[in-house]
Amino acid sequence: LTFSEAVAWCAAQGLTLAMPRTESENEAVYAACQSYYACWLDARENAAGDGWVDGDGNALTYTNWDGGEGSCHCGEDRVFINRVGTAEWHDVGEGGDGQTRAICQQPSGSISPS
């Protein structure tokens, strides 16, 4: 799925893409993503292109970037969590890698894979 397709898929179910705000939430999203190569997070580069916001436009207060990820501001303006490794995030373009799936978040905080 592309990022936009993932957002639409979750929205059609009355949900949003998962957006971990703590280490434990990040681990839960990572665990739910284990059947897939990577899963979208509800985060994007801000309008100025110099920081990251969630789907509501709020600055991220928790991140888990892999190495130098999240800092290039080079057209990679979406975020996925890669199941390979240690639940770290990667910044990517709208199309992802062609294997990226949606993990949706319910109001209760539970998650649902696409």
Phi and psi in degrees as a GROMACS rama.xvg file:
@    title "Ramachandran Plot"
@    xaxis  label "Phi"
@    yaxis  label "Psi"
@TYPE xy
-76.5514  170.677  THR-2
-59.4781  -47.837  PHE-3
-61.6397  -39.4747  SER-4
-64.1833  -38.7216  GLU-5
-65.9916  -43.2011  ALA-6
-59.6357  -46.856  VAL-7
-64.6646  -39.274  ALA-8
-61.7344  -46.0758  TRP-9
-66.1595  -43.899  CYS-10
-61.0096  -36.1199  ALA-11
-62.5913  -19.9989  ALA-12
-100.795  5.48339  GLN-13
76.6199  23.446  GLY-14
-121.733  176.827  LEU-15
-126.732  163.285  THR-16
-59.851  146.157  LEU-17
-64.6379  141.211  ALA-18
-139.618  95.9238  MET-19
-65.1446  135.582  PRO-20
-115.055  -1.37027  ARG-21
-144.488  167.157  THR-22
-61.6927  -40.7115  GLU-23
-67.3147  -38.2295  SER-24
-65.2708  -39.1584  GLU-25
-61.5792  -41.8461  ASN-26
-64.5285  -35.4972  GLU-27
-66.7486  -42.0726  ALA-28
-64.9046  -43.4424  VAL-29
-58.6073  -43.9138  TYR-30
-63.8126  -40.6176  ALA-31
-69.1021  -22.3169  ALA-32
-88.1909  -1.96255  CYS-33
-60.8153  -22.0452  GLN-34
-82.9118  -5.46364  SER-35
-123.13  167.357  TYR-36
-71.3836  -46.1829  TYR-37
-156.119  158.38  ALA-38
-134.52  136.604  CYS-39
-65.3395  146.798  TRP-40
-113.179  154.07  LEU-41
-82.0663  65.3265  ASP-42
-141.222  149.407  ALA-43
-152.113  163.481  ARG-44
-68.3118  144.963  GLU-45
-71.8882  170.775  ASN-46
-60.7335  -32.7454  ALA-47
-77.1239  -14.8857  ALA-48
75.5842  23.6455  GLY-49
-128.62  16.8927  ASP-50
-171.196  -176.743  GLY-51
-125.834  141.269  TRP-52
-131.278  160.154  VAL-53
-85.6722  -177.258  ASP-54
-61.9012  -20.9654  GLY-55
-90.9752  -0.671186  ASP-56
88.0111  8.23906  GLY-57
-86.5657  138.717  ASN-58
-57.9513  139.215  ALA-59
-67.9903  133.158  LEU-60
-103.477  -14.6306  THR-61
-129.674  134.601  TYR-62
-140.322  161.502  THR-63
-144.493  58.5528  ASN-64
-67.68  143.488  TRP-65
-85.4145  120.916  ASP-66
46.1832  -120.964  GLY-67
-86.2707  9.80097  GLY-68
-66.2733  154.982  GLU-69
81.0513  7.23358  GLY-70
-126.506  -3.82793  SER-71
-78.9636  -30.0345  CYS-72
46.9259  53.6022  HIS-73
-126.243  37.9743  CYS-74
90.8411  -6.47911  GLY-75
-92.3173  87.4818  GLU-76
-112.25  17.1362  ASP-77
-127.965  169.842  ARG-78
-132.208  135.267  VAL-79
-130.221  157.95  PHE-80
-102.511  129.097  ILE-81
-95.3673  130.814  ASN-82
-72.0039  -17.6731  ARG-83
-86.5074  123.462  VAL-84
114.061  -138.733  GLY-85
-126.369  49.9961  THR-86
63.8608  30.4304  ALA-87
-90.6112  157.16  GLU-88
-98.7854  151.641  TRP-89
-130.885  139.244  HIS-90
-89.3662  136.468  ASP-91
-144.792  170.215  VAL-92
-78.1012  175.292  GLY-93
-51.8086  -36.0499  GLU-94
-81.4528  -10.9999  GLY-95
63.928  -134.67  GLY-96
-120.964  10.8391  ASP-97
84.7293  -8.76877  GLY-98
-122.238  6.02054  GLN-99
-78.756  133.886  THR-100
-112.89  169.989  ARG-101
-97.5094  137.824  ALA-102
-118.687  117.16  ILE-103
-97.8555  152.08  CYS-104
-114.706  131.194  GLN-105
-93.3102  160.276  GLN-106
-53.5801  -29.143  PRO-107
-73.9399  -10.0839  SER-108
94.7758  -6.39343  GLY-109
-77.1734  161.57  SER-110
-119.792  156.311  ILE-111
-141.371  116.045  SER-112
-74.7188  153.848  PRO-113
